[in-house]
Amino acid sequence: MKDIKWQELGFSYVKTDYNTRCVWKDGAWGKVEVSDSEYLPIHMAATCLHYGQEVFEGLKAFRGVDGKVRFFRLEENAKRMQRSGEYLRMQVPSIELFEEMCTKAVQANAEYIPPYGTGASLYLRPLLIGTGAQVGVKEATEYTFVVFVTPVGPYFKEGFKPITVTLERLYDRAAPHGTGHTKVGGNYAASIGSGSRAHAAGFANVLYLDPSEKKYIDEFGAANFFGIKDGKYVTPDSSSVLPSITNMSLRTLAEDLGLTVENRPIPVEELATFEETGACGTAAVISPVGRIFDPLTQEYFEYGTEAGPWSVKLYTLLQDIQYGRAEDKHGWTTLIDIE
Ligand SMILES: *Cc1c(COP(=O)(O)O)cnc(C)c1O
């Protein structure tokens, strides 16, 4: 195991020893290569550079209480990368190729898998880019699929504390009937301005509204929204929201714990009625949201200074499954063979 201060790691790039790569050309995927280079040789006319033919994924491998290493819902990430890539007319990896690329990337960097008990984990970033040269706007004839890994620290270093966020009343991260439901880099490029303005104003995150009417809650820049009230877990149904695998899992666990799940449009005014609200995604599982600022009224919706009881229960249960402490009833984890 590497000598790293695991507990002090944040969510940023830490160099590891290897990454995996695979190229699609002449109608087929080539063989999986394990590379020790951090760089990609790339043609200057590659479609990913000009026309944004790029999709990515984010998932984690966890060292469990039993010392075994597990992926969480790897197959769902594979399927989502296929859906995202197909939307951009890219060649996409099969589920088996996605699994092989991720598994080999973890195995080759086994010394970077954080030890159990540190709260740290190994983050995987699969990315698929159009690397064929093209000047006209059309799909590339060559694609590169890369998976790199980086150890990331415990998300909540000072405990599970609620964050303050702001509604975004001016800008959208994606268009109606656009790319919002796919994990394409362009959605993130479009959200960087809102995110940095919000950070400069002291907010931890931005909550976007539906781009067509601005009446309903959509999601955060990189996490889904949920609210809890009257024994219900409520999360937006919107064509511009990215289907979060964490949210999908929390919905199942919410039902297991006796909550009713509602997946429907959430009008902005309904924010006043929730007992708890949160952001959910792979990075933090749940970030409890304590206050939501509305720039239109200059007022806050408030949910308290401590994480609510349902947020704590859901967060704990999901992490217990990821770290092998609770029975994996739904078959969400897969073991990785580590020498
Ligand atoms: C990746 C992502 C999420 C979170 O999805 P998970 O599968 O839970 O990690 C939420 N919203 C957006 C916009 C995302 O890109």
The ligand as a Tripos MOL2 file, in Angstrom:
@<TRIPOS>MOLECULE
LIG
   15    15     1     0     0
SMALL
NO_CHARGES

@<TRIPOS>ATOM
      1 C1        -22.9760   12.3170  -12.5810 C.3       1 LIG1
      2 C2        -24.0720   13.2780  -12.2840 C.ar      1 LIG1
      3 C3        -24.9400   13.1040  -11.1880 C.ar      1 LIG1
      4 C4        -24.7540   12.0240  -10.1620 C.3       1 LIG1
      5 O1        -24.9110   10.7400  -10.6810 O.3       1 LIG1
      6 P1        -24.3870    9.4820   -9.8650 P.3       1 LIG1
      7 O2        -24.5850    8.3510  -10.8070 O.co2     1 LIG1
      8 O3        -25.2440    9.3590   -8.6670 O.co2     1 LIG1
      9 O4        -22.9780    9.7470   -9.5180 O.co2     1 LIG1
     10 C5        -25.9760   14.0010  -11.0360 C.ar      1 LIG1
     11 N1        -26.1600   15.0310  -11.8870 N.ar      1 LIG1
     12 C6        -25.3390   15.2370  -12.9320 C.ar      1 LIG1
     13 C7        -25.5730   16.3940  -13.8190 C.3       1 LIG1
     14 C8        -24.2820   14.3690  -13.1640 C.ar      1 LIG1
     15 O5        -23.4800   14.5700  -14.2140 O.3       1 LIG1
@<TRIPOS>BOND
     1     1     2 1
     2     2     3 ar
     3     2    14 ar
     4     3     4 1
     5     3    10 ar
     6     4     5 1
     7     5     6 1
     8     6     7 2
     9     6     8 1
    10     6     9 1
    11    10    11 ar
    12    11    12 ar
    13    12    13 1
    14    12    14 ar
    15    14    15 1
@<TRIPOS>SUBSTRUCTURE
     1 LIG1         1 GROUP 0 **** ****
